[in-house]
Amino acid sequence: MIPPEKLYRLLQSRGIGLFAGVPDSLLANFCAYVDDNGEDGSHVITANEGNAVALAAGYHMATGKFCAVYMQNSGLGNAINPLTSLADPEVYRLPMLLIIGWRGEPGVKDEPQHVKQGRVTLGQLELLGVPCRVLEAGSDAEAVVDELFADMARTNAPVALVVRKDTFAKYKSLRKAESLSDMTREQALDTLLALTGSDDLIISTTGKTSREVFELRVRRGEAQRDFLTVGGMGHTSSIALGVALGQPKRRVVCLDGDGSLLMHLGAMPVIGSLKPARLIHVLLNNAAHESVGGQPTAAGSIDFAAIALGSGYAAHRVAGDPASLRAAWRELVDHQGPVLLEVRIKAGSRDDLGRPTSSAEENKRAFMGAALGTAS
Ligand SMILES: Cc1ncc(C[n+]2csc(CCOP(=O)(O)OP(=O)(O)O)c2C)c(N)n1
């Protein structure tokens, strides 16, 4: 296995002066190392992967140096537009190194949302004309990096390092998680599920939130009927908006994460301008990308009341324990929406947390059954 430090130092020695990206579980040890060593401003966790590509473009133009942009391969979709119409040799020709975690690699068992993306990752890069090399535990990292930098010197455009599962040796983050409250996400979700009614339509966000919602339904002896946004991170609130527009009489509860909300924050003013009256947007704020290793988001110091109200939401409440959560819910539940309920939680989850046992399509059918009143 490759010690994260080794790759980090190697990249620095080849002219990488900035690291930027969105964390990935497969790259978690590397991301943690970068985070611990980027206090001097040489590391930025961006809201989405396209932002990181753009940041790399600006950094290169300002310094002549290069930025390493890390991401899960799911994030390639967010990056494709700035890669194709900004950094590409047919446009501005802006060099940068992409470091892409290869979830769903063919032959490696993974969750349904990663299978297609894993299969097409190398093909997507080829189609974009981005030279790429694969890095794995047994790779000669120096040789691979040198080949890639030779490609970058030749094209003066983006190149990619595609990283296989279990490539990096363990690295324990030195960062101390700052808890926004003592409530766990699972406690908050349990409290919220108890407050919702059987007629409410629930859409939950990517990562452990949806895994916990799935398990809580089992534990509560209730049928699965919530839409679990296992892929498409950042789009949960837009899915919820679509549901709210389609079913204006039903209460729609969007269970969002702070990383997810920030990824496509532009959805909020659109929700605010359309004013779906029965939409409750719940933000489970742990100020971290907890599902993929706990790397921080900017949400620890953001005034979500100002964002919500400034975006046209009708109200905002904040809660930090089950009692205040119940009180805030009571105040908001019949409020003319949309409303934002910010639930401050601590980072962390059960070690034995499982994954949905039903397929994504089964989940969709269960949700549609609840929405259309055809549930068995
Ligand atoms: C486009 C995209 N980028 C990155 C990921 C990897 N990913 C899955 S969950 C997650 C963190 C989500 O953070 P947040 O919404 O704050 O929820 P938390 O995990 O803290 O509950 C990330 C980065 C992804 N699935 N899709």
The ligand as an SDF file (V2000), in Angstrom:
LIG
                    3D

 26 27  0  0  0  0  0  0  0  0999 V2000
  -21.0130   14.1030   -6.7160 C   0  0  0  0  0  0  0  0  0  0  0  0
  -20.5190   13.3300   -5.5290 C   0  0  0  0  0  0  0  0  0  0  0  0
  -19.3970   13.7220   -4.9150 N   0  0  0  0  0  0  0  0  0  0  0  0
  -18.9330   13.0370   -3.8420 C   0  0  0  0  0  0  0  0  0  0  0  0
  -19.6060   11.9440   -3.3860 C   0  0  0  0  0  0  0  0  0  0  0  0
  -19.0990   11.1480   -2.1870 C   0  0  0  0  0  0  0  0  0  0  0  0
  -19.9160   11.3980   -1.0030 N   0  0  0  0  0  0  0  0  0  0  0  0
  -20.9130   10.5670   -0.6020 C   0  0  0  0  0  0  0  0  0  0  0  0
  -21.6460   11.0500    0.8030 S   0  0  0  0  0  0  0  0  0  0  0  0
  -20.6350   12.3860    0.9360 C   0  0  0  0  0  0  0  0  0  0  0  0
  -20.6930   13.3170    2.1200 C   0  0  0  0  0  0  0  0  0  0  0  0
  -22.0200   13.9130    2.3240 C   0  0  0  0  0  0  0  0  0  0  0  0
  -21.9010   14.9040    3.3170 O   0  0  0  0  0  0  0  0  0  0  0  0
  -23.1730   15.4830    4.0480 P   0  0  0  0  0  0  0  0  0  0  0  0
  -24.2200   15.8060    3.0570 O   0  0  0  0  0  0  0  0  0  0  0  0
  -22.7210   16.5740    4.9340 O   0  0  0  0  0  0  0  0  0  0  0  0
  -23.7200   14.2510    4.8760 O   0  0  0  0  0  0  0  0  0  0  0  0
  -23.0260   13.4070    6.0720 P   0  0  0  0  0  0  0  0  0  0  0  0
  -22.2010   12.3730    5.3990 O   0  0  0  0  0  0  0  0  0  0  0  0
  -22.2300   14.3480    6.9100 O   0  0  0  0  0  0  0  0  0  0  0  0
  -24.1820   12.8460    6.7970 O   0  0  0  0  0  0  0  0  0  0  0  0
  -19.7370   12.4500   -0.1470 C   0  0  0  0  0  0  0  0  0  0  0  0
  -18.7200   13.5200   -0.3400 C   0  0  0  0  0  0  0  0  0  0  0  0
  -20.7930   11.5760   -4.0560 C   0  0  0  0  0  0  0  0  0  0  0  0
  -21.5380   10.5260   -3.6690 N   0  0  0  0  0  0  0  0  0  0  0  0
  -21.2170   12.2770   -5.1240 N   0  0  0  0  0  0  0  0  0  0  0  0
  1  2  1  0
  2  3  1  0
  2 26  2  0
  3  4  2  0
  4  5  1  0
  5  6  1  0
  5 24  2  0
  6  7  1  0
  7  8  2  0
  7 22  1  0
  8  9  1  0
  9 10  1  0
 10 11  1  0
 10 22  2  0
 11 12  1  0
 12 13  1  0
 13 14  1  0
 14 15  2  0
 14 16  1  0
 14 17  1  0
 17 18  1  0
 18 19  2  0
 18 20  1  0
 18 21  1  0
 22 23  1  0
 24 25  1  0
 24 26  1  0
M  CHG  1   7   1
M  END
$$$$
